Amino acid sequence: MRPLSSKLHFKLYFWSLVLFAMSIHWLHSMTVIMTVIIGVLWLFQPDFKSKVLQTIKPSIFLFASIFFLSIFAIPFSKDIIESLDFVKLMLPILLLPLFIGTSPKLSKDSFAKLMYYYIFSTVISSIFNLVYFSYTYSTITDIRLISFFMSHIRYSLFINIAIFACFYFLFIENKKHRYINLFLSISLIWLLIFIFILQSVTGVVILFVIFFTITCIKIFKSKQIYLRIILITCLLVVLSSITWDFLHIIHEFTNVKKYDPSKLEKVTAYGNPYTYNADLKVIENGNYVFYYICEQELRETWNSISIYPYDGLDKKKEALRSTLVRYLASKNLRKDKNGILALTANDIKNVENGIPNYKLENKFSINTRIYQMAWEIDAYMHGFNPSGKSISQRFEFWRCAVDVISDNFFFGIGTSNVKKTLDEHYKKIETRLIPENRFFPHNQYLTIMVRFGFIGLLIFLVSLFTVILYEKKQRDFFVYVFILIILMSMINEDTLETQYGVLLFAFWGAIFIFGRENREVLKTENS
């Protein structure tokens, strides 16, 4: 077969990258096809042997350190099939940097076009997800279901890349092209709105941290006093707003209604006995949940007004009784007949839909998610079972992982039988999690230590930062954003334990670090 001309080869290669970028958060099968195509183009590039030998660098293999760790673990594996499956999962971390790093570099304009297509695809996917969620789950408040193709947390990482790409091309590398700037401005505004709709606290925290650090760099380097004042003022306003929200939520859990045990009423207005559980100090809007409960009146009255039985499940498949008593407490109502009769038709609908607090009715509010997190943490600290609770059950994941690591600190347990080992240690620590909710650590640093020990984690982190220094990318805007997104996401997610997380790391790492001619420097006008 005759080699392709350089011009034709680059066109095919560029559009392969575009299709990969546009499908990366849509269809995994499409990215597999595009990886194969990029690999074929890599093999058939003009002067393949000489160009690859000239461009291949040790940094490409350092970037894939976790892939080589998984290879080295195979001889020590108790289950070869499971270990090979993990190697297969890690394979893109080797192949994509190798293919992209030794193929023709993207020019500044080509890279910009690639990012424009990615931004466009991200906007379309976000609109699709929102419409699909609103239509399919119109009565359900679990916003995590809004991401159709992957975890809403991982989806927020892809959105953050698009957001900061918009930011870069608008404010740092402004080409003053009216239609492109209009497209980027609309995309930026929409994606900023959508990431709050998504309610991924991980995504929002990453967004604020990166914007905060970029703003601080701008303040530090700018010589224009008025610009410094404006930026500092904006920073203080944002930080004050965030602090106020957190203080308000903390107030909800510290300003608790006090009861004198000797003055607690014993019976309801209908003469039925109340029960109290002083040991479970779970709170809703400053009111104890397990005070003033009359099960008889709750069951009879609720079953007379709703088709969802009191002893059954709500629409979120959680115990309706629990949702109901929390909802009544949130409105400072007693858990008896009069309390239920005081509920409006909308309140009844909320309880049926699985909303445990009237303040959480707005499923598109980030404050809703922050309150839920605070409630989970408070309930966990007071002995509530964390099963099914996104934040509080992570404490049990981490506790189990730390127990595993303590027995295998330096070299870990390898890449096989990880789930079995974790299950054994969940029993050892006497977790309150039900078996169905005993998952991986949801912290990539802990997961790497479980698999490869402290030595493996050290190799992974040192290799990653060595690559950045070797490629002289420490001041590159996109590499800076990429590294912060990856490292911060790994605090409460197993980012590299899923196909989408691996693709995000492998593809965008390869493009930002190895695939461009220029360096998009984190700069100000005076840098």
N, C-alpha and C positions, 0 to 999 in steps of 0.2 A: 504494500500500500504506500502510495506517495505521500510524503509529509505535507501538512497543510501550510499554506502561505502564512507568514507572520500576521498579516492584517486580518485574514479570515479566521485564523486561530484565536486571535484576541477577541474578535467580535463574538465568536461562539462561547469563549471562556467568560466574557463579561456578562452575556445574557444568561449563562448558566448560574453565575453568582447572583444575578438579579432574581431569577426564579427561585433559587434557594432561599434568599433573604425574604422574599415575599411569601413563601410557604412555610417558613420556619415555625411560626406559631399557629399554623392552620393544620397541615397534614404531614404527619411524620413519614408516611409512605412516599410523598413527593420529595422530601429531603433525601431519602435513601436513593431514589432514582437520580436526583441531581448530583449526589456524591459520586455515583458510578460514572455519570457523564463527565464530571470534572476530572475524575481519575483517568478516564479514557483520553480526554483532551490533554491531560498532563503527559501521558505516555506518547501522544502523537504531536507534541509541540515541535516546531522546527529546531533542529540541532539539540535533540533531547538530552543526549549524554553529556555534551559539553556544558549546556546551560544548567542542568541539574547539579553537576559537579561544581560549577562556579557559584551557584546560589545556595546550595545546601549548607546549613550551619548547625553547630551543636545546640544552639538555643532552641531550635525546632524540637529536638529530642528532649531537652530539658523541660520544655513546656508540656510534654507528654509524660512527665515523671510518674503520674498516677497509673498510666497504662503499663509502664514497665514494672511498677510495684506489683500490679496484678499478675503480670507474667512470672515474676520471681516467686510469687506466693503459690503457684500451681504445684510444685513438687511437695509442698508441705500440706496440701489440701487433703481432707478426708472425703470430699465429694468433688471429683474432677469435673463432672457435668456442671455443677453450680459455679465452680471457679471459671470454667470456660464461658459460661453465660455472662459473668461479670467482665471478663476480658472483651467479649463481644460488645457489651454496653460501652466500655471505655475506648473502643477502636476508633471512633471519630476524632478523639482527642489526639491521636497520632496521625490519622490520614488527612484530615482537613488542613492542619498546619503544614504538613509535608507537601500536599498538592498545591496549596495556595502560596506557601512560602518559597517554592521553587518554580512558580509560574510567573509570567510577566506581571510586573507591579502595576497597580492601578494608578493612573495619573490623578492629579487633584480634581479635575473635572469628572473623570470616570467614577471616582470615589463619591463625589457629591451626588451624581446621578443614582448610584447604587443606594445611597441613603435616602434620596427622595422617594424612590420606589418602595423602600422599606417603610418609610413614614406613611406613605399612601396605603400600603397594605395593612399597617397597624391600625390606622383610622378606620378602614373598612371593616376589619375584624372586630374592632371594639363596638362599632355600630351594629354589626350582625349579632354579637353576643348580647348586647343590651336589648335589642328587639326580640331575639329568641327567648331570653330570660323573661321579659315583660309579658310575652304571649304565653309561654309554656308554664311559668311559675308565678302567675299573676297573684295568687293568694298565699305564696310562701315567702317568708322573710329572710331565709338563709341566702345572703347575697353571694356566698361562695359558689353557688351554682351558676353564677353569671358567666363563668369561664367554661365554655362548652368543650374545648379541646384539651385543657390541662388544668392543673391547680391554679386558683386565682392568685396565689402568691407568686408562682413562677411567671404567670402571665404579666404580673405587675413589673417584673424585671425587664421583659421585652418592651413594655410600654415606656419604662424609664429610659431605655436606650433611644427610643424614638423621640421622647421629650427633649433629651439633651442634644440630640442631633438637630432638632428644630432650633433650640437655643443657640447652638454653635453657628449655624448658617444664617441666623437672623442677627445676632449681636456680636459675634466675634469675627466671622468671615462673611460679612454682608456683601453680596454681589450686586446689590442695588438693582435687582431685576424685579419689576413690579409684580408680575404674575406669580413668580416663584415665592417672593416674600409674602404675598397674600395667602398662597397655599400653606406656607410654613406657619404663618400667624394663626390662621384658622385651625390648623392641625395642632399647634401648641396649646391653644386655648381649650380645644375639645379634649385633648389627651390629659390635660391638667384636671379638667372637670371629671373625666372618666376615671382617673386613678383614685379619686375620692369616692366616686360611686362604687368602685370595685371593693372598697373597704379593706384593702390589703394593708394592714398597719406596717408590714415589712416594706412594701413599696412606697408608702407615704414617708416613712422614716428615712429611707434611702434618698428619696427626692429632696427632703429638707436638709439632710446632712450634706449632700453634694452641692446644693444651692448655697448653703451656709458657708462651706469651705471656699467655693468659687467667689462668693461675695467678699469674704475675708481677704482672699488673695487680691481681689480688685481694689479693696480699701487700702491694703498695705502698699500696693505698687502705684496707685494713682497719685499724681502730683497736683491734681485739681481739687482744691479745698472744698468747693461746692459739691462736687461729685462725692467726695468722702462723706460730707454731712448728709447728703441724700441717702447714700447707701447705708450708713450707720443708723439713720432714722428708720429706714425701711426694715432693717434687721431687728432693731429694738421693738418695732411694732409687731412684727411676726412672732418674735420670741415672747413678748408680753401676752399676745393672744393665746399662744399655745400654753403658756404657764397658767393663764387664767382658766382655761378649759380644764386643765389637769387639777388645779386647786378646787374648782367647783365640783368635779367628780369625787375627789378625795373627801370633800365636805359631806357629800351624800353618805359616805361610809363611816364618818367619824362623828357627825352630828346625829346621833341615834336617839330616838324617843325613849325616855327612861320610864321604867315601871317599878312601882313599889309592890313586891311580891305579896305583901299582906293586904293590898287593896285590889288585887286582880279579881274580877268577877268570876264566879264559879259556873253560872248558867247563862244561857241566852235569853232573849226576850220571850221565848216560847218554852222556857223551862228545861231545855236540854243542856247537858254538861259540856263545858269547854275543856279542851286539853291544851297543855303547854309543854314545850320541849325547850327548856332553858339551856340545854347542852348544845343544840344546833343554833348558833347565833348568826344565822344567815339573814341578810338585810336587803330590803328593796326600798330605795328612796328614804332611807333613815328609819324604816319600820321593820321590826322583827317579823320574819315570815311565819315562824312556828308558834306564834302566840294567838290566843283567841280562835281556836279551831274547833268546830263542831262537825265531825265527819258525817253524822246522820243528816243534818240539815243541808250540808253541802251536796251530798249525793242526791237526796230527794229533790231539792230545788233545781240543781243543775240539770238533772235528767228530765225535768219537766219543761225546760226551755230550750234544750239543744238536742240535736240528733247524734251528737258525739257523746258517748257514755262517759260518765265521771271516772269509771275504773278502766277506761280504754286509753287510746292514744289520740293526740292531736294530729294536725296535718303534717307536722314535722316528725311524726313517728316517735314522739316523746310522751311520757306519762301526762295525761291531761290534768290529773289531780295536782301534780307539781306545778304545771303552768298556771292553773287557776289560783292556787293559794299565793303564788308569787305575784300574780296580777292584782289580786285583792289587796295584798300588802302594799304594792306600789301606789295604790290609790288611798292608802290609810283606811281601808275597810276591814271590818272583822270577817273572819272566814265562817260565816253562818248564813242563814236564810236571808236576813236583811241585807247582808253584804252583797249577795248575788242579785237580789232584787234592785239594788242601787246601781247595777251595771247598765249601761246603755246598750242598744243593739250593736253599735260599733265595738264596744268593749267585748261583748260576747263573741263577735266575729274574730276579734284579735286573739282571744283565748283559743278558739277553735283552730286558728291559723298557727298556733304555737308561739305567740308573742307573750313573754312572761312579765312585761312591764309596759305600761301605757306610753312611756317615753321612748320606747323602741319601735313605735309604729312605723316611723319613716325608715324603710329598709335601704334607702340610698344615702343615709347620713353617716359620715365617718364618726360622729359623736356616739351614734348607736353602737358602733363596733368598739369604741374605746370604753364605753360603759359596760358592755358585755365582758370585756377583758378584765376590767376592775372587779366586776361581780364574781367572775370565775376565780380570780386570785383570792378574794376575800372568802368565798365559800370554801375553797381548798384549805385555807389556813384555819378554818373552823370545822374541818373534818368531813366536808361534803365529798361524795364520790366524784372524782374528776372525769370519769368515763364519758367520752363524747364531747368534752369541753376543750376547744382548740388550744387554749393557752394553758390551763391548769394541768391537763394531762401531759403536757410537755415536761413539767417538773418531774413526773414519774418516769418519762422516757429518759431524761437526763440522769436521774438517780440510778436507774438500772444500768445505763451505759457506763457511768462512773464506777459502778460495782464490777462490771466486766473488765474495765480498763485496769482497775486496781489489781486484778489477778494476772493481767497480761500487759504490763505497762510498756515495756520496751518494744516488743515485736508484734503485739496483737494476736488475734486468733486466726488470721488468714481470711480468705474470701469465700469459704464454704461454711455451712452450718451456722451462719450468723444468726438467723432467725431462731434456730433451736437453742443456741447459747443464750440469746436474750430472753427467751421464754423461761429457761432454767433460772436465770437471775431475777426475773420478775417474781417468781415464786420465792426465791431466796430472800428478797427484800420485803416480801409480804405486801405487795402493791395492792391498792384498792381498785385498780383498773380491772374491768372485766376482760376475759381472754380475747374477745374480739377487738379490743382497743389497745392491745399490747404491741406497739409498732416499733420501728427503727427510731434512733435517738432524735430525729428532726433537728440535728445540729451536725453539719458536715464535718466539723473539726472532731467532734466526739466519734462520729462514725468512722472517720479515717483512723483514729486511734484504736477503735475496736478492731478494725480489720488489720492495720499495719503497725499499731503501737505508736509511741512517741517518736521513734526513729522515722517511721513512715510519714507522720505529719510534718516533722522537721524537713525531710527531703522534699515534700510537696511544696511547702511555703518558701524554702530557700531557693528551690528551682524556679518558682514563679517569679520571685523578685530578681533573681539573677538574670532571667530572660529579659526583663524590663531594662535592667542596667546594661546588659550586653548589647541590646538593640538601641540603647540610648533613647528610650521612650519615657523616661521618668517625668518629662514635662509635656508629654503629648496629651492633649485634651481628651481624646476618645479613649486612650489607654487608661488615663486617670479615672474617667467615669466607669469604664468597664471593670477595672480592678475593685473600685469601691462597691459597685453593684454586686460583684461575685463574692467578695469577702464579707460584706454585711449580710447578704442573703444566707450565707452559710452558718450564721449564728443561730437561726431558728428554722432552718430548712436543710434537708439532705439534697442540696442542689445537684450534686453529681450522681445521685442514685436513680435518676429518671432520664428517659431519652431526651425530653425537652430541655432539661437542665444541662445535660451533656452537650447537646447541640448549641445551646446558647454560649457555653464556655468555649467549645471547640471552634465554631464558625466565627463568632465575633472576635474571639481572641486571635484567630488566624488572620482575619481581615485587618484589625486594628494594629496588631503588632508586626505581622510579616507581609501583609498584602498590598502596602501602599508605597508610592515613591516618596511622598512628602510626610512631614510630621505636623499634625494640627496642634500647634503649641498652645498650652494653657497660658494665655498672655493677656496683657492690657496694652493700651496704646503706647505705653512707655516701657514695656518689657523688652 
